[in-house]
Amino acid sequence: MSDIVSELTELNVVFSLAELSADVEFFRCYLADGLRFRRASGKVVDKVTFLKDLATPGNTNERLEARQIEVLPFGIDLAVCSMVVDFKGSRGGANVEGQFRNTRLFVRSDGAWKCALWFNSKES
């Protein structure tokens, strides 16, 4: 189980770096096709919408860092990850800054971890 914890801790750090740089191709590979993502606003979007929004000019990322990453494996192909994301940037052209709780459900398929569910809520 410690390998799963290490793998997913590292993957969640890389998720933050990929989101910071708006790396659509990274997320195309590591998000499950059936992704359900609940934004901090409460809006739920799918993978196609997440990828489109990532590259939208009104959405910018100045600071995006994951910390306090916790990984709870359930067997060898399923795990829940929780972390605090420190964010500064813009969404829809409006400035946004704060701490956000991100909870992600990862499923391993064909040897690769994919994020299938992702909840985001503002902490401060």
N, C-alpha and C positions, 0 to 999 in steps of 0.2 A: 504494500500500500504506500510506502514512503516514496517509491518511484512515481506513482500517480500524483502524489502531493507535489513533488519537485517539478514534474512535467507541467502540471497545470498552474503552479505558481509562476513559473517562467512564461508560460503561454499568456497568462493574464497581464504580465508586465509588457510583453510584446504587443498585446491587444492595445494597450495604452499608447505605445509608440506608434503603432499603425494608425490609430485614430487621430493622434496628434498630427501626423503627416498626411492624413486623408488618403491612406493607401487602400484604394478600392479593391485591387487585385488580392491583397492579403485577406481581406474580409470575404471576398468571393470564395476563397478556399476554406476558411475556418468558420464560416457561419453555415449552419444546416440549411438546406433548401427550404424547409418548413419553418424557419425562424419566426418566433413571435417576440417582438421587442417592445416593452412598455417604457416609453419616454418619461422623464421626470414630470412632464406636463400631464401625464395620464393617457396620452394618445398611444394606441398600439399599432405598430407597423410590421410589415413583413420584410423579408430579405431584400427584395427588389427595391422597395421604398427606402430602406436603410442605406443601401448602396448609392441610390440616386441622391439622397439627402447629404451623404458624406461629401459629395463633390459639388454641392450647391454653393455658389459664390457668397451668399449671405451667411453661410455657416463657416466660421473660422475657429482655429484652435491656437491659442497663444501658450497655454499651459495645460497639461493633462498628464497627471501622475497617479498611478495606483499605489496604494499602501495598505497596510493591515490586511494583507491577502490571507484568507482562510480557505482551505480546501477540505471538503468532507466527501471522501469516496464512498460509493455504495456499490460494492462488487468491483469488477475490474473494468467495466465499460460505461460507468455512470458516476458523475460527481457534481456536487454543488459547490460553487465558489462565491465567496462574498468578499467585498473590499470597499474601501473608501477611495473615491477618485477626487483629487483636487483639480478643479477646472477653472480656466479663464479663457473666454473667447466670445463668440457671438453665435446666436441661433436666429435665423430669419432676420438678420440685420440688427437685432437687439443685443446689447452687451449682457453677458451672463458670467457670474463668478460665484464659486462656492464649493462646498464639500458635498459629494453625492454618493449615496450607498448604491453600489451595483451588486446585484446577485445574478449569477449566471449558472445555467444547467448545461453541462457538457456531456455528450454521448460519444463514445468511441465507435467509429464505423470504419471497417477495412483498415484498421490500425491507426487511423487519424482521429484526433479529437475535434469535434464540431460543437459550436455553441447553438443550442436548440431553443432555449428560453433565456431572456435577458430582461431584468427589471432594473429600472433606474429611478431613484427618488432623492430629492434634495434633503440634505441633513442640516445645512446652515447656509 
